[in-house]
Amino acid sequence: MGWVDRAGFEALFNGFQRSVWRLETHGEYAEPDEKEALRQFLAGEPVDQEWMADFLDWVRDETAAGKRFERVRVVADPPTDYQRFLLSFTADAVGAGEDIRLIHPDRAAALRLGGDFWIFDDSRVAVLHFGDTGVTGAEVITDSDVVGRYRAIRQRAWAAATPFTEWERGRHPPRRA
């Protein structure tokens, strides 16, 4: 498919049939819809989670229809401020049906996981590109050999990462290398 802008990337979520999987590697993202909630979190104010209500409802609906949402998030020890923000509502995403796992940056580097990407239905990969306003677009890959390499990265990451619910129970950092 090649390069798509942010709108083209977002449209990929409308067409998946079975599963989406993400590798999330950055210590901070500049997503506009998170800006006020992040400010509230960092100021120690109650966070209005209305900004993500539609996403959580959508995940609930899609998982109820049998689709899978999975993610491996690289999280430092200690987590960055932004990662602490993400962790503050990760239980909500898990409760909605997303399977989220955490991995330490050293372990991610040892496994040579690379940068952020999504896999859609095991047949399309969207390698994310970022700018000052978050995701600017993605390179969408459908070549089966290349997609296979990303599926192998997913397999390594998934096997090495700690499920969020386990991490939360033990309040321990993601596994190190």
C-alpha positions in Angstrom: 0.0 0.0 0.0 2.8 2.4 0.8 2.6 5.7 2.7 -0.7 6.8 4.3 -1.4 10.0 6.2 -2.9 10.0 9.7 -6.4 9.7 8.3 -5.4 6.8 6.1 -3.7 5.1 9.1 -6.9 5.5 11.3 -9.0 4.0 8.5 -7.1 0.8 8.9 -9.0 0.2 12.1 -12.3 0.2 10.2 -11.3 -2.7 8.0 -9.7 -5.3 10.3 -11.6 -8.6 10.7 -9.8 -10.6 13.4 -7.0 -8.9 15.3 -4.8 -5.9 15.8 -1.5 -5.9 17.6 0.8 -3.0 18.6 4.4 -2.6 19.7 4.6 0.7 21.6 8.2 1.8 22.2 8.3 5.5 23.0 8.7 7.1 26.4 6.3 9.8 25.4 3.8 10.5 22.6 2.4 13.9 21.6 -1.1 12.9 20.8 -3.4 16.0 20.8 -6.4 14.1 22.3 -4.3 13.2 25.4 -2.9 16.6 26.0 -5.4 17.9 28.6 -5.7 14.5 30.4 -1.9 14.3 30.6 -1.8 17.9 32.0 -4.4 17.0 34.6 -2.5 13.8 35.6 0.9 15.6 35.9 -0.8 18.4 38.0 -2.2 15.8 40.4 -5.8 16.8 39.4 -8.6 14.3 38.7 -8.3 13.1 35.1 -11.4 13.5 33.0 -11.3 10.2 31.1 -14.0 11.2 28.7 -11.3 11.7 26.0 -10.9 7.9 25.8 -14.5 6.7 26.5 -15.3 6.2 22.8 -12.1 4.1 22.3 -13.0 1.9 25.3 -16.6 1.4 24.1 -15.3 0.5 20.7 -12.8 -2.1 22.1 -15.7 -3.6 24.2 -17.9 -3.9 21.1 -15.2 -5.3 18.9 -14.0 -7.8 21.4 -17.6 -8.9 22.1 -17.7 -9.6 18.4 -14.7 -11.9 18.7 -11.9 -9.6 17.6 -8.6 -9.4 19.5 -6.7 -6.3 20.6 -3.2 -6.9 21.9 -0.3 -4.6 22.7 3.2 -4.7 24.1 4.3 -1.5 25.7 8.0 -0.8 26.4 8.1 0.7 29.9 11.1 2.1 31.7 12.0 1.5 35.3 11.0 3.9 36.7 8.4 4.8 34.1 8.5 8.2 32.4 5.8 10.6 33.5 4.0 9.9 30.3 4.3 6.1 30.9 2.9 6.6 34.4 0.0 8.4 32.8 -0.6 5.5 30.4 -0.4 3.0 33.3 -3.0 5.0 35.2 -5.7 3.9 32.8 -4.3 0.7 31.4 -6.6 -1.4 33.7 -9.5 0.3 32.0 -8.3 -0.7 28.5 -7.7 -4.3 29.8 -11.1 -4.3 31.3 -12.5 -3.3 28.0 -10.9 -6.3 26.4 -7.4 -5.3 25.3 -4.6 -7.6 26.3 -1.7 -5.4 27.2 1.8 -6.6 28.2 4.8 -4.7 29.4 8.5 -5.1 28.7 11.6 -3.3 29.9 13.6 -1.3 27.4 16.7 -3.4 28.0 14.8 -6.5 27.2 13.2 -4.9 24.1 16.7 -3.9 22.9 18.1 -7.3 23.5 15.3 -8.8 21.4 15.8 -6.2 18.7 12.1 -5.3 18.5 12.6 -2.0 16.7 10.1 0.9 16.6 6.3 1.3 16.8 4.1 -0.6 14.5 0.6 -2.3 14.3 -0.2 -5.6 12.7 -3.7 -5.9 11.2 -5.2 -9.5 10.7 -1.6 -10.9 10.4 -1.6 -9.6 6.8 -0.9 -5.8 7.0 1.7 -3.9 9.0 1.6 -0.2 9.7 5.0 1.2 10.7 4.2 4.4 12.5 5.8 7.8 11.8 5.6 10.6 14.4 5.8 14.4 14.6 5.1 17.2 17.0 1.4 16.3 16.9 1.7 12.5 17.4 1.2 10.1 14.6 1.6 11.8 11.2 1.1 8.7 9.2 2.4 5.2 8.5 4.0 3.0 5.9 1.6 0.2 5.2 3.3 -3.1 4.3 1.4 -6.0 2.7 4.4 -8.0 1.3 4.0 -11.4 3.0 7.8 -11.9 3.6 8.1 -8.5 5.3 4.9 -9.0 7.2 6.3 -12.4 8.4 9.3 -10.6 9.8 7.0 -8.3 11.9 5.0 -11.3 13.0 8.3 -12.8 14.3 9.0 -9.6 16.2 5.5 -9.8 17.7 6.1 -13.4 18.8 9.4 -12.5 20.5 7.9 -9.4 22.2 4.7 -11.2 23.3 6.7 -14.2 24.8 9.0 -11.9 26.8 6.5 -9.3 28.0 4.7 -9.4 31.4 0.9 -9.3 31.2 -0.4 -6.0 32.7 -2.6 -7.8 35.3 0.4 -9.7 36.5 2.6 -6.6 36.6 -0.2 -4.7 38.4 -0.6 -7.4 41.0 3.1 -7.5 41.8 3.7 -3.8 41.0 7.0 -4.9 39.6 8.7 -3.5 36.5 8.5 -5.3 33.2 11.1 -8.1 32.9 14.7 -6.9 32.2 17.1 -8.5 29.8 
